[in-house]
Structures are given as C-alpha cells and as structure tokens.
C-alpha cells in the first residue's frame, strides 16, 4: 500500500495511462500526490464508497480473478515472483 503512487507511475509508463482509475477509499489511494498525478496524465480518479454494493461487487470479481490466476500458476508450476505478470 505504501508504494501505491510509485506503482501507478510505473504502470502508466509501461502500459499507458488509463482513462479512469477506480480505487478504494484507502488514504494511500486517494492522497494528494495520486490525485495530482492522475490529473497530470489525464486519468479520471473515481473512488468507491465503502461497504456499497459496487465496492462489494468489485471485491468479488477481484477475488475471482486472483483465484483463477492462482490456479493457473499452480497448474503451470510458475514461480510466485511472476504473480504480477500472470495477472496482466
């Protein structure tokens, strides 16, 4: 969580700036530096409200995605250090 802004910068450099970034209301994801960077690269920052059906649905789909990736990694016997690349 503490390296969120640096990870966002690395992601936008490598993949490109997203049109919209939907994030949790966690302070590391909504701090001023993140808002300024999103504004600078032309990304609209949208913050989910806690404990709403939209936040819960997002968490559900994130969990499904992680479970599927975890199963694929186990099946292919991929090392854990490749987790981020497997998620892409």
C-alpha positions in Angstrom: 0.0 0.0 0.0 2.8 2.5 0.8 4.2 2.3 -2.7 0.9 2.8 -4.5 1.8 6.1 -6.2 5.1 4.6 -7.4 3.3 1.5 -8.7 0.8 3.7 -10.5 3.5 5.7 -12.2 5.3 2.5 -13.3 2.1 1.0 -14.6 1.2 4.1 -16.6 4.7 4.3 -18.1 4.7 0.6 -19.1 1.1 0.1 -20.1 -0.2 3.6 -20.7 -2.4 6.0 -18.7 -5.9 4.6 -18.1 -8.9 6.8 -18.9 -10.4 6.0 -15.5 -8.9 4.7 -12.3 -11.4 3.1 -9.8 -9.9 2.7 -6.4 -10.8 2.1 -2.7 -11.2 5.0 -0.3 -7.9 4.0 1.4 -5.7 7.0 2.2 -2.8 5.8 0.1 -5.0 5.6 -3.0 -6.7 9.0 -2.5 -3.8 11.1 -1.3 -3.0 14.4 -3.0 0.1 13.1 -4.9 -2.1 10.4 -6.5 -4.8 12.9 -7.4 -2.3 15.3 -8.9 -0.6 12.6 -10.9 -3.9 11.3 -12.3 -4.8 14.9 -13.3 -1.3 15.3 -14.9 -1.7 12.2 -17.1 -5.4 12.8 -17.9 -6.8 10.0 -15.8 -10.1 10.4 -14.0 -9.9 9.2 -10.4 -13.0 7.5 -9.1 -13.2 6.4 -5.5 -15.6 3.6 -4.4 -17.7 4.2 -1.4 -17.0 1.7 1.4 -19.5 -1.1 2.0 -21.7 -0.4 -1.0 -22.9 -3.0 -3.5 -20.4 -1.6 -6.1 -17.5 -2.0 -3.8 -18.6 -5.4 -2.7 -19.1 -6.5 -6.4 -15.6 -5.2 -7.3 -14.0 -7.1 -4.5 -15.9 -10.3 -5.6 -14.6 -10.0 -9.2 -11.1 -9.2 -7.9 -11.2 -12.4 -5.8 -12.4 -14.4 -8.8 -9.6 -13.1 -10.9 -7.0 -13.8 -8.2 -8.3 -17.3 -7.7 -8.2 -18.1 -11.4 -4.6 -16.7 -11.7 -3.5 -18.7 -8.6 -4.9 -21.9 -10.1 -3.2 -21.3 -13.5 0.1 -20.6 -11.7 -0.2 -23.8 -9.7 -1.1 -25.8 -12.8 1.8 -24.4 -14.8 4.2 -24.6 -11.8 5.1 -20.9 -12.3 7.2 -19.2 -9.6 5.4 -16.8 -7.3 7.7 -13.9 -8.4 5.8 -13.9 -11.7 2.5 -13.2 -10.0 2.2 -9.6 -11.3 3.0 -10.7 -14.9 0.5 -13.5 -14.7 -2.2 -11.0 -13.7 -1.6 -9.0 -16.8 
